[in-house]
Amino acid sequence: MVLNDDFLLSTDMAKTLYHEHAANMPIIDYHCHLDPKEIYENLPFRNLTEAWLAGDHYKWRLMRANGVPESHITGDASDYDKFLAWARTVPRTVGNPLYSWTHLELRRFFGVQELLNEETAPRIWEEVNAQLAGERFKRRNIIKHSGVKLVCTTDDPADTLEYHQLLREEEKDFRVLPTFRPDKALNVDAPGFPDWLKRLEDAAGQKIGSYSALTEALKGRIAFFHEQGCRLSDHALDVLKYRAGDAAEVEAVFAKRLAGEALSPDEITMYRTELLSALIGMYRENNWTMQLHIHAFRNNNTPMFRRLGPDTGYDALNDLPLAQPLSQLLDRAEQGAGLPKTILYSLNPNDYPVLLTLMGCYQKEVPGKLQLGSGWWYNDTRSGMRQQLSLFAEHSLLAGFVGMLTDSRSFLSYTRHEYFRRVLCELLGEWVARGEAPDDAVVLGRIVEDISYNNAASYFGF
């Protein structure tokens, strides 16, 4: 049977590890893109298309590959017609993780055992929509009934965090904490930088007319985020270059940008290097964990970017040089007050050996202080997860891994934690069968429980 209770679990040890150790562990979703306002307002979903397809560029890419017209993906077709277009696509997704994720979500959330296709779509649409109208499928209840204890959203330094504060006062079953994501501060060359700077001035309550004032404002926002429970930062470093500069140089670049003058590539690199290095020091002072998401190659289809904007399914992975600039960045921090706890992700799995071997140069003080991040985006497939887990084990201590995250905008994506845990147990079971790991469910079960939940609970210091 497709996706039966033992799917992916190919050995007796894998089955034991999953069913007796992984399955019932709670979830800490320490990196996602859920909207805290949506969580707070706690509304029901209008229908399955809103819950499942709105904003999900994973599905959109496969629908485009299946020849579905854009009107039935992001356009003005009815919600039912968009759902039907996805239902027609699903049978052709065999081998893609979305085949498993789609049916896991139907089964775990709604009890639907049928496979989704054009024939079953009308019945599934009616059955699931009837359930979505109920109290159980309001946003917060989906989180609660998924076994989630803590959610970390992704938030700009200028955000007010008002909904995090309201949730802290009202919600008792799980916690929603912010993550500090200062990409707009680093992207000094972006057209919207001046407007964002005004937002930051309003949030910080101060005029920002210099680079030193910018760093002062960001330090104040970090203090505010910390008061609201934040313990993580996050950066999208699509291109990582390194060029140090002194105080006068970076002030000059900032002044030039405020004056509306164009910056050279070298000036942009120097500004980003200096600001990121300053932020790393602030994270260390606050005992935060820093996340670096590296080597996304965004907005490749210019006509569709102009039509739909970013995050609509037109991003790929990049293959730029990494070892030298990353080493310079990490080493500079270590020569100062030291690195904070750090999780390194790359969208390009060819970067994993670089990340792992550099990690090993800076481990100290905290078990697993530097981590290879979970298989991210195009790598959260079965093979991608296995590659990340295997290389982590070969070059570091897999037992200290902080585990899976959804990186998702969907409230129905928590089954990805189940998928990951099954892959983890499958891999450990294979190691036992080959004599590479002990045939000891107690020892391996503890590792599984730690990777599933315990490590994240202790590592982040929430």
Secondary structure, DSSP 8 states (H G I E B T S, - for coil): -TT-TTTT--SHHHHHHIIIIITT--EEE-S----HHHHHH----SSHHHHHTTT-HHHHHHHHHTT--GGGTTSSS-HHHHHHHHHHHGGGGTTSHHHHHHHHHHHHHH---S--STTTHHHHHHHHHHHHTSGGGSHHHHHHHTTEEEEE--B-TT---HHHHHHHHH--SSEEE--B--HHHH-TTSTTHHHHHHHHHHHHTS---SHHHHHHHHHHHHHHHHHTT--EEEEEESS-------HHHHHHHHHHHHTT----HHHHHHHHHHHHHHHHHHHHHTT-EEEEEE-EE----HHHHHHH-SSSS--EE-----HHHHHHHHHHHHHTT---EEEEEESSGGGHHHHHHHHTTS--SSTT-EEE----GGG-SHHHHHHHHHHHHHHS-GGG--------S-TTTTHHHHHHHHHHHHHHHHHHHTTSS-S-HHHHHHHHHIIIIIHHHHHS--
